[in-house]
Amino acid sequence: MGLDMYACTLREPPAAPVDFEVEEATALHYWRKHPNLHGWMERLYREKGGNDAKFNCVNLQLTADDLDRLETAIRDRTLPPTEGFFFGVSDGSEVNDDLAFVAKAREALAAGFVVFYTSWW
């Protein structure tokens, strides 16, 4: 048990930037127990109008602007400290992997795909 986090791609844009249903997606990236990144994604989800109280098993579309903001937060080490049951701890060793995700996500967007984040805990 714990926090499993996924970035995936879609061929078609969703009807809304949050809380959309997905029938078929392709895996892009995976994180295990990186709560600070999850906390950053939750803040973005709320900014975009998401209202799931637990922010669990919901979908969040990521745009190029979102990736720019995320990259800045990663480089500046300002991902928000986040805690949760079985979330584990972000210890700073995730920076290179997070930046690799941002690069892959930008490539996917450039290729015409939609990128989204989801998690399960």
Secondary structure, 3 states (H helix, E strand, C coil): CCCEEEEEEECCCCCCCECCCCCCCEEEEEEECCHHHHHHHHHHHHHCCCCCCCCCCCCEEECHHHHHHHHHHHHCCCCCCCCCCCCCCCCCCCHHHHHHHHHHHHHHHHCCCEEEEEEEC
